[in-house]
Amino acid sequence: MADLLGAANRVPGYDSANNNRALPTEMRPNQTQIQNVPDPTRVGRPDARTDQQGANDALQSDVLRYDSNLQTFLQRLREMPELPELMSKTMLLMRGVISTPGLQQGIAQEMAQLLEMLQVDAEGFRQLFMEQVQGGNRFSGPLFSLLRQTYGSLSGDHVRQSILEFAKRYSDFSSTAHIGRNMTSLLQQITERLPRSWQDNMNQLLAQLENGLASGSRADNLKLLQGEIIPYLGSYVERTHDMGPLREMLNRLVLDVARYENGSEGQLLQSFRQMEGYSELLKGLNQLDDNAILKLLRENDFTRAAGSRFAEGLAHAASQALRGLYGHEVQESFAELVRALLIQESVYMPLNHMLFPVEWQGKMMYSEMWVDPDAEEQGGSGQEQDHKVQFLFKLDLESLGFLEIALSSRQDQVEMQIYGPDTIQANSGLIAEDMRDILTSHGLASKDVRVSKLERPLTLTEVFPNLFEGKRGVNVKI
């Protein structure tokens, strides 16, 4: 009869003393064999491994952190090459490809148009600068200033959740054109992967969607997407058991459709009206009718800057390059460029970022600018400190080299540190004097202007310490 209180059918030889050793009951200090010590604040692994690192060595370790997305983001940010250097390399490769014999006429023309777009004068540079300033902040204007004031002055969860819900819907509403382009691009790629017997019907559905997106009929487009296109592609995946890239693209399409639905005018207005009932500061908004609200949300600096020729041209060139149409070298260069841009536009980056790859007066200039408009928080004594704005400029100038400028401004007081090659250091006194004159001509006082040699590139965490400390970021732990 089986031993119900013990292990029946024991393995021969496992009853000896060698295989029934007593386990140690006490933990010795500095015991390196003990891993995955129970921690009620974390979800432990079922095996004996642990991939958690301490917070102090987060930026020095080559191992990805799994306990902090913020630290992993900072680690990736540290590993990325300089963006001006990537832009310089990419544009030089494109110039070389254009002159390559045998290149298709259409491709050469597209690349030439992008490079020609970078040739600007003073007015063209001002326009490019303003487009990036206005288009870099979706939540700008009097309405969002009022919402920020309300969010900061009230502690109730309901009103804060309502404001965040409206911001999310507005984000999807203002991205309608972008989401539409994403959906059509994905569907074109999916169609190319389908067998010929499935392509004809898919092409007809795609043509209907393109016409619907052009006419702006969101309800009809959602009916087409949710009622015909997604079920059609889902049927193909089910019948053919295609679990590869096509299924992944279908999942991305479903996410875009969800955002497209979330950004509808009806849901946006409903979310807007919901905010009015939670705060005295927002009660004045109920005097606006639906048309006035939609006009307020459509006609602002962000939507006016959304049609930037430079941004659209760069995005189109990146799309073509990543598909391999410009050659392998240009494809790899654009892949690095896109990866850098995605990391630097992360949700963990509370900074404004602008990119300026231009040709001015016959010389190439690849530069980027980082701006923190709220570099200092309020002081602990209850009195506000002078408002500070922090800038970081990174430039790659033809025939001169790399320059980096860290600038901070409190009211009209400006501090500036300029780092550059040996030629800059050799003329440091003259350059510092010229910068003081420029600041004075614009009504600013030069509190401190220093010029020195660039020993190594400045990191964002050095210039913007709040980024490293995560004071205005989100630290998600698993």
Secondary structure, DSSP 8 states (H G I E B T S, - for coil): ---TTS-SS--TTTTSGGGS-----S--TT-TT--S---TTS---SSS------GGGTTT-SS--SS-HHHHHHHHHHHS--HHHHHHHHHHHHHHHHTSTT--HHHHHHHHHHHHHTB--HHHHHHHHHHHHHHT-SS-SHHHHHHHHHHHH---HHHHHHHHHHHHHHHHHHTHHHHHHHHHHHHHHHHHHS-HHHHHHHHHHHHHHHHHHHHT-HHHHHHHIIIIIHHHHHHHHHHHT--SHHHHHHHHHHHHHHHHHHT-HHHHHHHHHHHHTT-GGGGGGGGS-HHHHHHHHHSSHHHHHTT-HHHHHHHHHHHHHHTTTT-HHHHHHHHHHHHHHHHHT-TT--SEEEEEEEEETTEEEEEEEEEETT-S---TTSS----EEEEEEEEEETTTEEEEEEEEEETTEEEEEEEE-HHHHHTHHHHHHHHHHHHHHTT-EEEEEEEEE--S---HHHH-HHHHHTTTS-----
